[in-house]
Amino acid sequence: MTPRLNPFAAAPALMQSWLDFGKGILQSGLEDSLMELVKLTLLSVAINGWNRIPTGFRAVHPVEGGNVQGRNL
């Protein structure tokens, strides 16, 4: 198995700036609902970034060879 990348060892300055950014948001005095919105926005950016990675997988349902209620997956 290939060992996972340790981002703190690979780019310590970049990771420190990431941590400082997170601490700055927490100490900014924003109201809780706005902070949750910021967290959700950053999470959606991360998820959408992973969505850009091309994969060669094809989803096939184990029952009926992928045909689920008339839809092909």
PDB file as gemmi writes it, atoms N, CA and C in Angstrom:
CRYST1    1.000    1.000    1.000  90.00  90.00  90.00 P 1                      
ATOM      1  N   MET A   1       0.833  -1.170   0.000  1.00  0.00           N  
ATOM      2  CA  MET A   1       0.000   0.000   0.000  1.00  0.00           C  
ATOM      3  C   MET A   1       0.890   1.249   0.000  1.00  0.00           C  
ATOM      4  N   THR A   2       0.511   2.231  -0.774  1.00  0.00           N  
ATOM      5  CA  THR A   2       1.262   3.479  -0.854  1.00  0.00           C  
ATOM      6  C   THR A   2       0.939   4.350   0.355  1.00  0.00           C  
ATOM      7  N   PRO A   3       1.969   4.876   1.037  1.00  0.00           N  
ATOM      8  CA  PRO A   3       1.685   5.734   2.186  1.00  0.00           C  
ATOM      9  C   PRO A   3       1.010   7.033   1.747  1.00  0.00           C  
ATOM     10  N   ARG A   4       0.132   7.542   2.613  1.00  0.00           N  
ATOM     11  CA  ARG A   4      -0.582   8.772   2.306  1.00  0.00           C  
ATOM     12  C   ARG A   4       0.330   9.972   2.479  1.00  0.00           C  
ATOM     13  N   LEU A   5       0.065  11.000   1.717  1.00  0.00           N  
ATOM     14  CA  LEU A   5       0.836  12.237   1.790  1.00  0.00           C  
ATOM     15  C   LEU A   5       0.520  12.969   3.089  1.00  0.00           C  
ATOM     16  N   ASN A   6       1.539  13.413   3.776  1.00  0.00           N  
ATOM     17  CA  ASN A   6       1.369  14.251   4.960  1.00  0.00           C  
ATOM     18  C   ASN A   6       1.511  15.702   4.512  1.00  0.00           C  
ATOM     19  N   PRO A   7       0.412  16.457   4.414  1.00  0.00           N  
ATOM     20  CA  PRO A   7       0.502  17.824   3.899  1.00  0.00           C  
ATOM     21  C   PRO A   7       1.333  18.739   4.792  1.00  0.00           C  
ATOM     22  N   PHE A   8       1.391  18.461   6.092  1.00  0.00           N  
ATOM     23  CA  PHE A   8       2.187  19.294   6.983  1.00  0.00           C  
ATOM     24  C   PHE A   8       3.687  19.101   6.734  1.00  0.00           C  
ATOM     25  N   ALA A   9       4.082  17.915   6.305  1.00  0.00           N  
ATOM     26  CA  ALA A   9       5.486  17.671   5.980  1.00  0.00           C  
ATOM     27  C   ALA A   9       5.809  18.164   4.569  1.00  0.00           C  
ATOM     28  N   ALA A  10       4.852  18.048   3.647  1.00  0.00           N  
ATOM     29  CA  ALA A  10       5.092  18.428   2.250  1.00  0.00           C  
ATOM     30  C   ALA A  10       5.109  19.937   2.057  1.00  0.00           C  
ATOM     31  N   ALA A  11       4.217  20.653   2.741  1.00  0.00           N  
ATOM     32  CA  ALA A  11       4.124  22.110   2.559  1.00  0.00           C  
ATOM     33  C   ALA A  11       3.762  22.754   3.900  1.00  0.00           C  
ATOM     34  N   PRO A  12       4.716  22.822   4.816  1.00  0.00           N  
ATOM     35  CA  PRO A  12       4.396  23.326   6.159  1.00  0.00           C  
ATOM     36  C   PRO A  12       3.915  24.778   6.170  1.00  0.00           C  
ATOM     37  N   ALA A  13       4.481  25.632   5.331  1.00  0.00           N  
ATOM     38  CA  ALA A  13       4.074  27.041   5.319  1.00  0.00           C  
ATOM     39  C   ALA A  13       2.634  27.191   4.823  1.00  0.00           C  
ATOM     40  N   LEU A  14       2.297  26.447   3.780  1.00  0.00           N  
ATOM     41  CA  LEU A  14       0.941  26.506   3.241  1.00  0.00           C  
ATOM     42  C   LEU A  14      -0.070  25.987   4.264  1.00  0.00           C  
ATOM     43  N   MET A  15       0.245  24.888   4.935  1.00  0.00           N  
ATOM     44  CA  MET A  15      -0.666  24.335   5.930  1.00  0.00           C  
ATOM     45  C   MET A  15      -0.807  25.262   7.133  1.00  0.00           C  
ATOM     46  N   GLN A  16       0.285  25.941   7.496  1.00  0.00           N  
ATOM     47  CA  GLN A  16       0.202  26.892   8.604  1.00  0.00           C  
ATOM     48  C   GLN A  16      -0.701  28.067   8.235  1.00  0.00           C  
ATOM     49  N   SER A  17      -0.621  28.525   6.979  1.00  0.00           N  
ATOM     50  CA  SER A  17      -1.504  29.612   6.553  1.00  0.00           C  
ATOM     51  C   SER A  17      -2.959  29.150   6.532  1.00  0.00           C  
ATOM     52  N   TRP A  18      -3.200  27.886   6.179  1.00  0.00           N  
ATOM     53  CA  TRP A  18      -4.559  27.323   6.195  1.00  0.00           C  
ATOM     54  C   TRP A  18      -5.098  27.332   7.633  1.00  0.00           C  
ATOM     55  N   LEU A  19      -4.277  26.882   8.596  1.00  0.00           N  
ATOM     56  CA  LEU A  19      -4.691  26.865   9.992  1.00  0.00           C  
ATOM     57  C   LEU A  19      -4.928  28.277  10.517  1.00  0.00           C  
ATOM     58  N   ASP A  20      -4.061  29.211  10.141  1.00  0.00           N  
ATOM     59  CA  ASP A  20      -4.237  30.595  10.567  1.00  0.00           C  
ATOM     60  C   ASP A  20      -5.527  31.185  10.011  1.00  0.00           C  
ATOM     61  N   PHE A  21      -5.861  30.828   8.780  1.00  0.00           N  
ATOM     62  CA  PHE A  21      -7.110  31.292   8.179  1.00  0.00           C  
ATOM     63  C   PHE A  21      -8.303  30.774   8.978  1.00  0.00           C  
ATOM     64  N   GLY A  22      -8.276  29.490   9.315  1.00  0.00           N  
ATOM     65  CA  GLY A  22      -9.360  28.915  10.099  1.00  0.00           C  
ATOM     66  C   GLY A  22      -9.495  29.559  11.469  1.00  0.00           C  
ATOM     67  N   LYS A  23      -8.366  29.805  12.123  1.00  0.00           N  
ATOM     68  CA  LYS A  23      -8.401  30.462  13.432  1.00  0.00           C  
ATOM     69  C   LYS A  23      -8.910  31.892  13.305  1.00  0.00           C  
ATOM     70  N   GLY A  24      -8.549  32.555  12.221  1.00  0.00           N  
ATOM     71  CA  GLY A  24      -9.009  33.925  11.997  1.00  0.00           C  
ATOM     72  C   GLY A  24     -10.515  33.999  11.836  1.00  0.00           C  
ATOM     73  N   ILE A  25     -11.076  33.022  11.145  1.00  0.00           N  
ATOM     74  CA  ILE A  25     -12.531  32.989  10.989  1.00  0.00           C  
ATOM     75  C   ILE A  25     -13.205  32.799  12.341  1.00  0.00           C  
ATOM     76  N   LEU A  26     -12.660  31.895  13.168  1.00  0.00           N  
ATOM     77  CA  LEU A  26     -13.252  31.643  14.480  1.00  0.00           C  
ATOM     78  C   LEU A  26     -13.166  32.860  15.393  1.00  0.00           C  
ATOM     79  N   GLN A  27     -12.099  33.647  15.257  1.00  0.00           N  
ATOM     80  CA  GLN A  27     -11.890  34.797  16.118  1.00  0.00           C  
ATOM     81  C   GLN A  27     -12.441  36.089  15.525  1.00  0.00           C  
ATOM     82  N   SER A  28     -13.114  36.007  14.399  1.00  0.00           N  
ATOM     83  CA  SER A  28     -13.575  37.215  13.710  1.00  0.00           C  
ATOM     84  C   SER A  28     -14.789  37.855  14.363  1.00  0.00           C  
ATOM     85  N   GLY A  29     -15.507  37.108  15.176  1.00  0.00           N  
ATOM     86  CA  GLY A  29     -16.687  37.656  15.822  1.00  0.00           C  
ATOM     87  C   GLY A  29     -17.939  37.594  14.964  1.00  0.00           C  
ATOM     88  N   LEU A  30     -17.885  36.813  13.884  1.00  0.00           N  
ATOM     89  CA  LEU A  30     -19.073  36.643  13.058  1.00  0.00           C  
ATOM     90  C   LEU A  30     -20.137  35.888  13.835  1.00  0.00           C  
ATOM     91  N   GLU A  31     -21.386  36.139  13.517  1.00  0.00           N  
ATOM     92  CA  GLU A  31     -22.450  35.397  14.180  1.00  0.00           C  
ATOM     93  C   GLU A  31     -22.398  33.937  13.729  1.00  0.00           C  
ATOM     94  N   ASP A  32     -22.937  33.062  14.555  1.00  0.00           N  
ATOM     95  CA  ASP A  32     -22.820  31.614  14.341  1.00  0.00           C  
ATOM     96  C   ASP A  32     -23.415  31.171  13.011  1.00  0.00           C  
ATOM     97  N   SER A  33     -24.558  31.714  12.622  1.00  0.00           N  
ATOM     98  CA  SER A  33     -25.186  31.276  11.374  1.00  0.00           C  
ATOM     99  C   SER A  33     -24.318  31.638  10.168  1.00  0.00           C  
ATOM    100  N   LEU A  34     -23.654  32.792  10.226  1.00  0.00           N  
ATOM    101  CA  LEU A  34     -22.780  33.190   9.119  1.00  0.00           C  
ATOM    102  C   LEU A  34     -21.524  32.319   9.085  1.00  0.00           C  
ATOM    103  N   MET A  35     -21.016  31.950  10.261  1.00  0.00           N  
ATOM    104  CA  MET A  35     -19.848  31.054  10.290  1.00  0.00           C  
ATOM    105  C   MET A  35     -20.188  29.691   9.731  1.00  0.00           C  
ATOM    106  N   GLU A  36     -21.376  29.191  10.023  1.00  0.00           N  
ATOM    107  CA  GLU A  36     -21.796  27.913   9.459  1.00  0.00           C  
ATOM    108  C   GLU A  36     -21.910  28.011   7.939  1.00  0.00           C  
ATOM    109  N   LEU A  37     -22.371  29.144   7.441  1.00  0.00           N  
ATOM    110  CA  LEU A  37     -22.450  29.349   5.994  1.00  0.00           C  
ATOM    111  C   LEU A  37     -21.059  29.336   5.365  1.00  0.00           C  
ATOM    112  N   VAL A  38     -20.093  29.940   6.031  1.00  0.00           N  
ATOM    113  CA  VAL A  38     -18.710  29.933   5.532  1.00  0.00           C  
ATOM    114  C   VAL A  38     -18.181  28.503   5.509  1.00  0.00           C  
ATOM    115  N   LYS A  39     -18.433  27.733   6.570  1.00  0.00           N  
ATOM    116  CA  LYS A  39     -17.972  26.348   6.620  1.00  0.00           C  
ATOM    117  C   LYS A  39     -18.601  25.512   5.506  1.00  0.00           C  
ATOM    118  N   LEU A  40     -19.908  25.694   5.289  1.00  0.00           N  
ATOM    119  CA  LEU A  40     -20.578  24.945   4.225  1.00  0.00           C  
ATOM    120  C   LEU A  40     -20.054  25.328   2.855  1.00  0.00           C  
ATOM    121  N   THR A  41     -19.743  26.607   2.673  1.00  0.00           N  
ATOM    122  CA  THR A  41     -19.200  27.058   1.395  1.00  0.00           C  
ATOM    123  C   THR A  41     -17.842  26.419   1.137  1.00  0.00           C  
ATOM    124  N   LEU A  42     -16.981  26.416   2.147  1.00  0.00           N  
ATOM    125  CA  LEU A  42     -15.663  25.794   1.980  1.00  0.00           C  
ATOM    126  C   LEU A  42     -15.780  24.299   1.749  1.00  0.00           C  
ATOM    127  N   LEU A  43     -16.727  23.648   2.428  1.00  0.00           N  
ATOM    128  CA  LEU A  43     -16.942  22.218   2.223  1.00  0.00           C  
ATOM    129  C   LEU A  43     -17.417  21.933   0.809  1.00  0.00           C  
ATOM    130  N   SER A  44     -18.335  22.752   0.300  1.00  0.00           N  
ATOM    131  CA  SER A  44     -18.834  22.525  -1.060  1.00  0.00           C  
ATOM    132  C   SER A  44     -17.740  22.758  -2.096  1.00  0.00           C  
ATOM    133  N   VAL A  45     -16.849  23.711  -1.834  1.00  0.00           N  
ATOM    134  CA  VAL A  45     -15.724  23.928  -2.746  1.00  0.00           C  
ATOM    135  C   VAL A  45     -14.825  22.697  -2.776  1.00  0.00           C  
ATOM    136  N   ALA A  46     -14.575  22.105  -1.605  1.00  0.00           N  
ATOM    137  CA  ALA A  46     -13.736  20.906  -1.545  1.00  0.00           C  
ATOM    138  C   ALA A  46     -14.400  19.737  -2.260  1.00  0.00           C  
ATOM    139  N   ILE A  47     -15.695  19.554  -2.032  1.00  0.00           N  
ATOM    140  CA  ILE A  47     -16.406  18.447  -2.684  1.00  0.00           C  
ATOM    141  C   ILE A  47     -16.419  18.643  -4.193  1.00  0.00           C  
ATOM    142  N   ASN A  48     -16.691  19.848  -4.650  1.00  0.00           N  
ATOM    143  CA  ASN A  48     -16.710  20.098  -6.081  1.00  0.00           C  
ATOM    144  C   ASN A  48     -15.325  19.962  -6.704  1.00  0.00           C  
ATOM    145  N   GLY A  49     -14.294  20.247  -5.922  1.00  0.00           N  
ATOM    146  CA  GLY A  49     -12.935  20.046  -6.421  1.00  0.00           C  
ATOM    147  C   GLY A  49     -12.661  18.582  -6.671  1.00  0.00           C  
ATOM    148  N   TRP A  50     -13.124  17.707  -5.765  1.00  0.00           N  
ATOM    149  CA  TRP A  50     -12.970  16.270  -5.963  1.00  0.00           C  
ATOM    150  C   TRP A  50     -13.823  15.782  -7.114  1.00  0.00           C  
ATOM    151  N   ASN A  51     -14.916  16.462  -7.369  1.00  0.00           N  
ATOM    152  CA  ASN A  51     -15.820  16.072  -8.440  1.00  0.00           C  
ATOM    153  C   ASN A  51     -15.160  16.244  -9.818  1.00  0.00           C  
ATOM    154  N   ARG A  52     -14.136  17.054  -9.903  1.00  0.00           N  
ATOM    155  CA  ARG A  52     -13.457  17.317 -11.172  1.00  0.00           C  
ATOM    156  C   ARG A  52     -12.488  16.203 -11.577  1.00  0.00           C  
ATOM    157  N   ILE A  53     -12.197  15.306 -10.640  1.00  0.00           N  
ATOM    158  CA  ILE A  53     -11.231  14.246 -10.915  1.00  0.00           C  
ATOM    159  C   ILE A  53     -11.895  13.189 -11.786  1.00  0.00           C  
ATOM    160  N   PRO A  54     -11.328  12.914 -12.961  1.00  0.00           N  
ATOM    161  CA  PRO A  54     -11.949  11.913 -13.832  1.00  0.00           C  
ATOM    162  C   PRO A  54     -11.764  10.504 -13.272  1.00  0.00           C  
ATOM    163  N   THR A  55     -12.814   9.748 -13.284  1.00  0.00           N  
ATOM    164  CA  THR A  55     -12.740   8.362 -12.822  1.00  0.00           C  
ATOM    165  C   THR A  55     -13.273   7.441 -13.903  1.00  0.00           C  
ATOM    166  N   GLY A  56     -12.820   6.230 -13.889  1.00  0.00           N  
ATOM    167  CA  GLY A  56     -13.252   5.261 -14.879  1.00  0.00           C  
ATOM    168  C   GLY A  56     -14.217   4.248 -14.325  1.00  0.00           C  
ATOM    169  N   PHE A  57     -14.925   4.596 -13.260  1.00  0.00           N  
ATOM    170  CA  PHE A  57     -15.850   3.657 -12.639  1.00  0.00           C  
ATOM    171  C   PHE A  57     -17.232   3.793 -13.268  1.00  0.00           C  
ATOM    172  N   ARG A  58     -17.925   2.695 -13.328  1.00  0.00           N  
ATOM    173  CA  ARG A  58     -19.292   2.718 -13.823  1.00  0.00           C  
ATOM    174  C   ARG A  58     -20.172   2.057 -12.771  1.00  0.00           C  
ATOM    175  N   ALA A  59     -21.206   2.754 -12.359  1.00  0.00           N  
ATOM    176  CA  ALA A  59     -22.092   2.234 -11.325  1.00  0.00           C  
ATOM    177  C   ALA A  59     -23.050   1.234 -11.939  1.00  0.00           C  
ATOM    178  N   VAL A  60     -23.052   0.048 -11.393  1.00  0.00           N  
ATOM    179  CA  VAL A  60     -23.978  -0.986 -11.840  1.00  0.00           C  
ATOM    180  C   VAL A  60     -24.645  -1.561 -10.606  1.00  0.00           C  
ATOM    181  N   HIS A  61     -25.948  -1.538 -10.587  1.00  0.00           N  
ATOM    182  CA  HIS A  61     -26.697  -2.081  -9.465  1.00  0.00           C  
ATOM    183  C   HIS A  61     -26.550  -3.603  -9.486  1.00  0.00           C  
ATOM    184  N   PRO A  62     -26.345  -4.215  -8.316  1.00  0.00           N  
ATOM    185  CA  PRO A  62     -26.125  -5.661  -8.305  1.00  0.00           C  
ATOM    186  C   PRO A  62     -27.364  -6.471  -8.697  1.00  0.00           C  
ATOM    187  N   VAL A  63     -28.538  -5.859  -8.654  1.00  0.00           N  
ATOM    188  CA  VAL A  63     -29.770  -6.548  -9.022  1.00  0.00           C  
ATOM    189  C   VAL A  63     -30.172  -6.096 -10.422  1.00  0.00           C  
ATOM    190  N   GLU A  64     -30.501  -6.999 -11.260  1.00  0.00           N  
ATOM    191  CA  GLU A  64     -31.007  -6.728 -12.602  1.00  0.00           C  
ATOM    192  C   GLU A  64     -29.979  -6.040 -13.509  1.00  0.00           C  
ATOM    193  N   GLY A  65     -28.732  -6.219 -13.258  1.00  0.00           N  
ATOM    194  CA  GLY A  65     -27.696  -5.696 -14.147  1.00  0.00           C  
ATOM    195  C   GLY A  65     -27.698  -4.197 -14.326  1.00  0.00           C  
ATOM    196  N   GLY A  66     -28.092  -3.462 -13.307  1.00  0.00           N  
ATOM    197  CA  GLY A  66     -28.055  -2.012 -13.368  1.00  0.00           C  
ATOM    198  C   GLY A  66     -29.391  -1.369 -13.689  1.00  0.00           C  
ATOM    199  N   ASN A  67     -30.405  -2.150 -13.995  1.00  0.00           N  
ATOM    200  CA  ASN A  67     -31.707  -1.584 -14.295  1.00  0.00           C  
ATOM    201  C   ASN A  67     -32.524  -1.490 -13.012  1.00  0.00           C  
ATOM    202  N   VAL A  68     -32.707  -0.279 -12.516  1.00  0.00           N  
ATOM    203  CA  VAL A  68     -33.436  -0.032 -11.276  1.00  0.00           C  
ATOM    204  C   VAL A  68     -34.683   0.785 -11.618  1.00  0.00           C  
ATOM    205  N   GLN A  69     -35.830   0.213 -11.485  1.00  0.00           N  
ATOM    206  CA  GLN A  69     -37.106   0.868 -11.766  1.00  0.00           C  
ATOM    207  C   GLN A  69     -37.115   1.533 -13.141  1.00  0.00           C  
ATOM    208  N   GLY A  70     -36.617   0.832 -14.102  1.00  0.00           N  
ATOM    209  CA  GLY A  70     -36.651   1.326 -15.473  1.00  0.00           C  
ATOM    210  C   GLY A  70     -35.540   2.274 -15.836  1.00  0.00           C  
ATOM    211  N   ARG A  71     -34.621   2.561 -14.891  1.00  0.00           N  
ATOM    212  CA  ARG A  71     -33.511   3.473 -15.177  1.00  0.00           C  
ATOM    213  C   ARG A  71     -32.219   2.690 -15.263  1.00  0.00           C  
ATOM    214  N   ASN A  72     -31.383   3.034 -16.188  1.00  0.00           N  
ATOM    215  CA  ASN A  72     -30.054   2.443 -16.252  1.00  0.00           C  
ATOM    216  C   ASN A  72     -29.089   3.369 -15.535  1.00  0.00           C  
ATOM    217  N   LEU A  73     -28.319   2.802 -14.644  1.00  0.00           N  
ATOM    218  CA  LEU A  73     -27.329   3.601 -13.918  1.00  0.00           C  
ATOM    219  C   LEU A  73     -26.077   3.759 -14.727  1.00  0.00           C  
TER     220      LEU A  73                                                      
END                                                                             
